[in-house]
Structure formats: C-alpha cells, structure tokens
Amino acid sequence: MKSLQIKQIVNKVPEVTIYFWIIKVLCTTVGETAADYLNETLHFGLTGTSLVMGALLVVALFFQFKAKKYIPSIYWLVVVLLSIVGTLITDNLTDKLGVPLETTTIIFSIALVLTFAIWYVVEKTLSVHSIITTRREVFYWLTILFTFALGTAAGDLTAEKFGLGYLTSLFIFAGLITVITIAHFTVKRILVVEHRRQPRNAVLAFWLVYILTRPLGASIGDYLSQARTDGGLGLGATTTSVLFLITILGMVVYLTLTRKDEILPETVQTDVTQ
C-alpha cells in the first residue's frame, strides 16, 4: 500500500535581501584588499597566499557541504574566501604567468557561460531558491568562483589597463547594476499588471548583478586602499580590510540572531510503501 509522506527540503543559501547585497559587496571588496594585504604587506607572496587561502577555502567548503541548512557564518566565510581565491587566481595568471587582462577576462567569461549552460542543462534551473542538492550546490559555488575571478580581471582591465581609474570604474559598474535593477523591476511591474509570471527575468537579473558586484567591489577596494598618487584614497589594504571585515562580522551576527535571510523550507510529497 502506498501513502504520501510530507518532506521539507531546506535551501543551503540565503534569501536575496538588501543584507545579501551589502555583505556581498563588502566580501568582494575584502577579497581585493585582503589578497593585497597578505601578498604585499605580510610578504606571503602570490604563491604563499594562494596556498594558505586555498587550504582555508577547502576547509570552509567541507563544513558548508556538510551543513544540513543555511548557516550564515559558514556561508559568508566561504564567500569571503572564494572572493580572495578568485582574486588570487587572476593575479597569478596576470602577474606570474604574464597573461594579459583582456585574455583572462575572456577566459573567465567563457568559463562562466559554460558553467551556467551545463548547470541549466543538467538541473533545468539556475535559481538560487533551488539549491537543495549537493550537485546544485557544486554548480552554485563553481559559478561564484568564476564570477570573482572574472570580476577581478574586468575591474583591473577597466581601471588600470584602460586607464579609467578606480573611481570611474566604480561609477561604471554601479551604473550598470542600477540599469539592470531598474529594468528588472520595470518588467516585474508590467508582469504583475498583466497577471503574468516570468521567473527567468528574476534569475537573469540576479546573476547579472551578482557578476557586476565583483568588479564593483574590486574598484571600491582599490579606490579606498591604493595610494593617492595611484588614484586612491590611501587608506591602505590593512585598514580597508579590517573595517570591512568588522562590518561583515556584525551583519552576519545580526542575521544569525534574527534569521531574516533564511529561505523557508519547501514542502513536497513523496510516495512511500507501507
């Protein structure tokens, strides 16, 4: 005899709220400044910094995959470390191997598109509200890694190679994010009026903004930390990293206590034999 069993499926990532975007930008900024701090200030060098951060990322990912639900402290630690490692991947290719920023930007763009394509073909969705299996979580974190590497390359290409400067690059990426956000909510409003749904619009807007927040964060980090002679404010990598890490920690503690960014579990029915 068959009967139905109610099962709750818990999402492993946070809800996309204003807190999400603030912490995301802070994490991307830290990725830029922390990599510079470890590499240059502490003299770890690119290789040493890459090994240390890579090892920490593996440990953090282990606990993230082992967790049965979204845990803010573990999740955002992984994001911070991915931001740093993504920056280091691009820096190693550019500074140690001499790969031009134009080339790394193209390479990571292709890698990101391929990841999205394979993810969609296999899972039939790219929604962050459906990260409920290990395989989807693998696609999710691989995508984020490529967005960080691409964002670093694109940010450096715009600010340094094209000579636009950190502040101008910041405004360019912030402007693009604003345009996408306005377009998304305009389309959403039209669909609501017409009583139609178009979830792909939200998914597309999310990933476009997510990709652009990386070069935005990199530009903010460089603008704050770089010397005034190089077009920055001269705060230094140490001060910038500490300020942003403290802010991230405070917001993560707040979200842990309030649970404002948890996605409610999905309820599904499954057949069981009695």
N, C-alpha and C positions, 0 to 999 in steps of 0.2 A: 504494500500500500504506500502510495506517495502522499506527502504533505508538504506544505510550504514553510520554510524557515526564514525568519527575518534576520538579516545580517547588516551590520553597519560597516561601511567602508570609510576609513579615515584618510584624509589627504595629508601628504607629507610636507606641504609647502604652505606659506601664509596666504591669507586673503590679500588682494591688491587694494590697499588703502593708501591714504596720504602718508601714513607711517612707513609703509613699504617703500615708497619712492624716496622719502627723505633719507632713510637708512641706506637705501641702495646707492644714492649719490654720495653719501658720506663714505660708504665702503669703497666705491670706485676711486674717490679722492685719496683715501688711505692706501689703496693699492699702489698708487703712483708715488706718494711721498714715502711710504714705508720701505718700498723697494730701494729708493734712492738713499734712505737713511741707513739701511743695512749694508748696502753696497759701498757707499761713499764715506759716510760718517764713521761707521764701525769697521770699515775696511774689510768686510767679508769677501768682497769681490763678487762678480756675477755668478761664478761657479759655486762658491761657498753659499751665497744667499739662495741660489736656486735649489741646492741640495737640502738646506735646512727647511726652507719653506715647502718644498716638495714633500719632505718627510712629514711635516706637520699637517699638510693637506691630506695625505693618505690616512693619518690617524683620525682626523676630523671626519673624513668621509666614512670611515669604518663605523663610527658612532652614529652618523647620520643615517646610514643604511640600516643599522641595527635597530634604531628607534622605531617604535610602532606608530608614532604620530608626530605631528609637527611640534618641535621643541625650539623656541626662539633662540636660546643661547647656542645650541649646536648648529642650527640652520645658518644663523648670521655669522658664526665663526667660519663656517665653510665658505660663505660668500666673500668674507674678508680675505681668506687665504687664497681663494680662486682669483680674486682681483690682483693680489700680489703675484701669484704664479703666472697669471696671464700676462701681466706687465713684464715679468722676467723672461718669458718665452720670446716676446717681441724684442726685448732688449738684447737677449743673447743672439738672436738672428741678425739684428742690425749692428750691434756694437762688436760682437766677437767674430761673426761669420761674414760681416760686410754685406748682408742682403739689403738692398735699397728699401726704403719705407713704402715706395709705390708697389714693390713686389710683395712685401709682407701683407699689405692691405688687400691686395688681390687674392693672395693665397688664403688668408683667413676668411675673406668674403666667400670664396668658393667652398671652403670647408664648412662654413656656417650654413650656406644654402643646401649643401649635400646632407648635412645633419638634419635640417628641417625636412628635406624631401624624404629621407629614409624613415625618420620618425613618423611622418604622416602616412607613408605607405604601410608601415607596419602597424601603427596604432589607430589610424583614421582620425586623429585629432592632435592638435598642438596646444590644447587648452591647459592652463596651469591648474584648473579646477579638477583635473582628472589624473593627477599624479598619485595613483593609488596602487601601482605595482612597481616592483624593483626595476623592470625593464624600462618603464616610462621615466622612472627617476634617473636611470643611467642616461637616457636621452636628454633629460632636463639639465643635468649637471654638465654634460658634454657641451650642450648648446651654450650654457653660461660661460664656460671656459673659453670658447671661441669668441663670444661677444667681448670678453675682456681683452683677449689678445688683439682682436680686430680694432676695438676702441682705442687701445694704446697706440697702435700703428696709425690709425686715421687721425687721432689727436695730434701726434707728433708730426705727421705729414703736413697737416694744416698749419700748425703753429710754427714749426721750425723749418721744414723743407720749403714750404710755400711762403714762408716769411710773414705770415699774417699776425703772429704774436699770440700770446696766451689769452689776453682779454678779448681780442677779436674772435678767436676760435670759440671762446666761451659763449659769446653772443650768437655766433652762427649756430652752434649745436642747440643752445637754449631756444633759439628762434625756430629751428626745425621741429623740436619737441612741441613747442607751442602750436605750430601749424597742424601737426598730426593730432594733437589733443582737441583742438577746435573742430577739425574735420570729423573726428570720431564722434564727438557729442552732437554735432550738427546732424550727421547721418542717423545717430541713435534717436534724436528728437523726431526726425522725419518718420522713422520706422514706427515709433510709438504712436504718432498721429495716425498713421496708416494701419495700425494694429498688426504690424508685421515684425518678425524677428530675423535678425541677421547676426548670429553669434560669431561668424567668421570675421566680421568687422572689428569686434572687440579683441579677438585673438590677434589679428594682424596689427592693430593699433598698439596692443601691449608689447609685442615683440619688437616693433619698430622703435618705440620709446625706450625699451629696455636696452636695445643696441646703442642708441644715441646717448643714453645716460653715461655710458662708459667714457667716450671721448669728452663729454661734458665734465665728468668728474676729474678726468686727467687734466683738462685745461684749468679747472679750478685749483687742483693741487699744485700744478706748475706755477700758476699765477701767484698763489699765496707763498709758495716756498722758494721760488727762484729769486736770485739777486735782482736788485733794481736795474742794474746795468744790462741784465738779460731780459728785461721787460716784466719782472715780477714785483711782488711787494717786499720780498726779502725776509719773510718770517722764518724761513729755514725748514728743512724736512722734519726736524725733531719737533719743533713747536707745533707745526701743522698736524703731524701725525698724532701727537698727544691730545691736542684739542679735539680732533675728530673722533679718536678712539673713545675718549671720555663721553662725548655726546652719544656715540653709538651704544656704549655700555648703558648709559642712563635710559635710552629709549628701549633697549632690549629688556632691561629690568622692568620698566613700566608695562611693556607688552606681556611679559611673563606673568605679572601680577594681575593685570586686567583682562588678558586673553581677548583683546579687542580685534586681533587679526587672525583668529582661528577660523578655518572653513568648517562649517557644520558637517558632520559625517553624512554620507549618502546612505539611504536605506534601500536595500534591494531584497528581492525574494528569491530564494533558491530552493530547488527541489531536493527533498531528502527521502530516502526509502525507509519505511518502518517495518 
